[in-house]
C-alpha cells in the first residue's frame, strides 16, 4: 500500500515533502554514524520523483542538465532541486559504505564506486551559478608549525544562498567517504607491494585533505544557524582528515562556535577528535 501511494505525485503536499527531506538528512547522518544502510529506499525512484527529484529510470540526474545550469528565472527552485539531488547521492554513498566488505563481491563494489564517482562528477559539473562562492578570503592561521607547508591553506567561503553552502559542503563530505572506501585502496592494502600501498595511501590522503579544507572553508563563512547545525558531521569527518595542528585547532574553534551560537552540543565530537589526534588538552605550541 505504501509503495502504491509513493507513485501518486499529487498526494505529496508541501508539508509532507519538507518532512521527507528533513528525514532524509537525519537518515544519512544516522546511517553513517551507525554504519548501517539508510532506512529510505534509494532505489525506489518513483518515491524520489514524487518528492521533487528529476532522477531518470537509468539513475541519471535531471531531465535537462543545460536548464539546470542556465535557468536564472527560477534560481530558488533550481537550488532546492540541486541540493535535494545531492542529498539522494549522499544517501547512496553511505549505503555503499555500509555494504559488507566480506560478502560484497569486489567487482560489484568497484562498479558501485565508479558509478557514484561519475554521478558526483556530473552533479558538480552541472552546478548553477548560484552554487559558486560570491566571495572568498584567506583565513589567517594563528601560528605555523613545521607540519604546515602553507600558512594560508584555509579559506573563508561565502555563498549568496545558505542552501548552496550546505550542499557544497555535503558534496565534499561525500567525496571524502568515497576516497576512504575506495576498492583499489583495500586491495592494495591486502596484497599489493609496499611502495604501491604507500603511494595509494598518499594519494587518498592528499585528496581527502583538499576536500576537508573545503568543508572547513564553508563553515568559516558562517551561514545561518539552521545550516550550521547540519555541519557537525562533515566537520567531524574533515577534522579526522587534517594533519596540521593549526588547521585542526580551527575545526575545534568552529565546532565550539556552533555550540555557542546555536545551543547544539558539539562536545562529543570535539572530545572524539581530540582523542583521535592523540592530543591531551591541546597540541603543544597552540593556545
C-alpha positions in Angstrom: 0.0 0.0 0.0 2.8 2.4 0.9 4.6 1.7 -2.4 1.4 2.4 -4.3 0.9 5.7 -2.6 4.5 6.8 -3.4 3.6 6.7 -7.1 0.8 9.3 -6.6 2.7 12.5 -7.2 -0.3 14.9 -6.4 -0.7 13.3 -2.9 2.7 14.7 -1.8 1.9 18.1 -0.2 4.5 20.8 0.5 4.5 19.9 4.2 4.9 16.2 3.6 7.7 16.9 1.1 9.6 19.1 3.6 9.2 16.4 6.3 10.5 13.8 3.8 13.7 15.8 3.2 14.3 16.5 6.8 14.1 12.8 7.5 16.5 12.2 4.6 19.0 14.4 6.3 18.6 12.6 9.5 18.8 9.3 7.7 22.2 9.9 6.1 23.7 11.0 9.4 22.4 8.1 11.4 23.4 5.7 8.6 26.9 6.9 8.6 27.3 7.1 12.4 25.9 3.6 12.9 27.4 2.1 9.7 24.1 0.8 8.6 22.1 1.1 5.4 19.6 4.0 5.1 16.0 3.5 6.1 14.8 5.2 2.9 14.8 3.1 -0.2 17.2 4.8 -2.5 16.2 2.6 -5.4 12.5 3.5 -5.2 12.8 6.1 -8.0 9.0 6.9 -8.2 9.2 7.8 -4.5 12.0 10.3 -5.0 10.4 11.7 -8.1 7.2 12.3 -6.2 9.3 14.4 -3.8 10.8 16.6 -6.4 13.8 14.8 -7.9 14.4 14.5 -11.7 16.2 11.2 -11.5 15.8 9.1 -14.6 15.0 5.4 -14.9 18.6 4.5 -15.5 19.7 6.5 -12.4 21.0 9.6 -14.4 20.3 13.0 -13.0 18.0 15.8 -14.3 15.6 15.9 -17.2 17.7 18.6 -18.9 21.1 19.4 -17.4 21.5 22.6 -19.5 18.4 24.1 -18.0 19.8 23.4 -14.5 22.9 25.4 -15.3 21.3 28.3 -17.1 17.8 28.9 -15.6 18.2 32.3 -13.9 14.4 32.8 -13.6 13.8 30.0 -11.1 17.1 30.1 -9.1 15.5 29.2 -5.8 13.6 26.2 -7.2 16.7 25.0 -9.1 18.8 25.4 -5.9 16.4 23.3 -4.0 16.3 20.6 -6.8 20.1 20.5 -7.0 20.5 20.3 -3.2 18.0 17.5 -2.8 19.6 15.7 -5.7 22.9 15.8 -3.8 21.2 14.5 -0.6 19.9 11.5 -2.6 23.5 10.9 -3.8 24.9 11.2 -0.3 22.4 8.5 0.9 23.7 6.3 -2.0 27.2 6.9 -0.8 26.5 6.0 2.8 24.6 2.9 1.6 27.8 1.9 -0.3 29.9 2.5 2.8 27.6 0.3 4.8 27.9 -2.6 2.4 29.5 -5.6 3.9 33.1 -5.8 2.6 33.3 -9.5 3.2 30.1 -10.5 1.4 30.0 -8.0 -1.4 31.9 -9.1 -4.5 34.9 -6.9 -5.2 33.7 -6.3 -8.8 30.4 -5.2 -7.5 31.9 -2.7 -5.1 34.2 -1.4 -7.8 31.3 -0.9 -10.2 29.3 0.9 -7.4 32.2 3.1 -6.5 32.8 4.1 -10.2 29.0 4.8 -10.7 28.8 7.0 -7.6 32.0 8.9 -8.6 30.6 9.5 -12.0 27.3 10.8 -10.6 29.1 13.2 -8.2 31.2 14.4 -11.1 28.1 15.0 -13.2 26.4 16.8 -10.3 29.4 19.1 -9.7 30.0 19.7 -13.4 26.4 21.0 -13.9 26.1 23.3 -11.0 24.1 26.6 -11.5 26.0 29.9 -10.9 24.3 30.3 -7.6 26.4 27.5 -6.3 29.6 29.4 -7.0 31.1 31.4 -4.0 30.2 35.1 -4.0 33.4 35.8 -2.0 36.5 34.1 -0.6 39.1 35.3 1.9 42.2 33.7 3.1 41.9 32.6 6.7 44.8 33.7 8.9 46.1 30.8 11.0 47.2 31.7 14.5 50.7 30.2 14.2 52.7 28.0 11.9 54.3 24.6 12.8 56.8 22.6 10.7 53.9 20.4 9.7 52.2 23.2 7.9 53.5 23.7 4.4 51.4 26.8 3.6 50.4 29.4 6.3 47.2 30.2 4.4 45.8 26.8 3.4 42.3 27.6 4.7 39.8 30.0 3.0 36.6 31.5 4.3 34.0 30.8 1.6 30.8 32.8 1.3 27.6 32.0 -0.7 24.6 34.1 -1.6 22.3 31.3 -0.6 22.8 29.2 2.6 21.2 26.2 0.8 24.1 26.3 -1.7 26.7 26.5 1.0 25.2 23.4 2.8 25.1 21.4 -0.5 28.7 22.2 -1.4 29.9 21.2 2.0 27.9 17.9 1.8 29.4 17.3 -1.7 33.0 17.4 -0.3 31.8 15.1 2.6 30.6 12.5 0.1 33.9 12.8 -1.8 35.9 12.0 1.4 33.7 9.0 2.1 34.3 7.6 -1.3 38.0 8.2 -1.1 38.3 6.5 2.3 36.3 3.5 0.9 38.0 3.1 -2.5 38.1 -0.6 -3.5 41.6 -0.3 -5.0 42.9 1.0 -1.7 41.6 -2.0 0.1 43.1 -4.4 -2.4 46.4 -2.6 -2.3 46.4 -2.9 1.4 45.6 -6.6 1.3 48.2 -7.9 -1.1 50.0 -5.1 -3.0 53.6 -4.2 -2.9 54.7 -2.0 -0.1 55.5 1.0 -2.3 52.2 0.6 -4.2 50.3 0.7 -0.9 52.2 3.7 0.3 51.5 5.6 -3.0 47.8 4.7 -2.8 47.5 6.0 0.8 49.4 9.2 0.0 47.1 9.9 -3.0 44.0 9.4 -0.9 45.3 11.5 2.0 46.2 14.4 -0.3 42.7 14.4 -1.9 40.9 13.9 1.4 42.8 16.9 2.9 41.8 19.1 0.0 38.1 18.2 0.4 38.4 18.6 4.2 39.7 22.2 3.7 36.7 23.0 1.5 34.4 21.8 4.2 36.1 23.9 6.8 36.1 26.9 4.4 32.3 26.8 4.1 31.9 26.6 7.8 34.2 29.6 8.3 31.8 31.6 6.0 29.3 31.4 9.0 26.0 30.7 7.2 22.8 30.9 9.2 22.4 28.8 12.4 19.9 26.5 10.8 22.6 25.5 8.3 25.4 25.4 10.8 23.8 22.8 13.0 23.9 20.5 10.0 27.6 20.9 9.6 28.7 18.8 12.6 29.2 15.5 10.9 31.0 16.9 7.8 33.3 19.0 10.1 34.0 15.9 12.2 35.0 13.9 9.2 37.1 16.8 7.8 38.9 17.1 11.1 39.8 13.5 11.0 41.5 14.1 7.6 43.5 17.2 8.5 47.1 16.8 9.7 48.3 20.3 10.5 47.8 21.3 14.2 46.7 24.8 13.3 44.0 23.5 10.9 42.8 21.0 13.5 42.6 23.8 16.0 40.4 25.8 13.6 38.0 22.8 13.4 37.7 22.8 17.2 37.1 26.5 17.2 34.4 26.3 14.6 32.6 23.4 16.4 32.7 25.3 19.7 31.4 28.5 18.0 28.5 26.5 16.6 27.6 25.3 20.1 27.8 28.8 21.5 25.7 30.4 18.7 23.1 27.7 18.2 23.0 25.8 21.5 23.6 22.5 19.7 26.1 20.4 21.7 29.4 19.7 19.9 31.2 18.4 23.0 31.1 14.7 21.9 32.6 15.4 18.5 35.3 17.8 20.0 36.4 15.2 22.5 36.4 12.4 19.9 38.6 14.5 17.6 41.0 15.4 20.4 41.3 11.7 21.3 41.7 10.7 17.6 44.5 13.2 17.2 46.3 11.9 20.3 46.1 15.3 22.0 45.9 15.6 25.8 44.4 19.0 26.4 45.7 20.5 23.2 48.7 20.4 20.9 52.0 21.9 22.1 52.6 25.4 20.9 48.8 26.2 20.4 46.9 28.3 23.0 
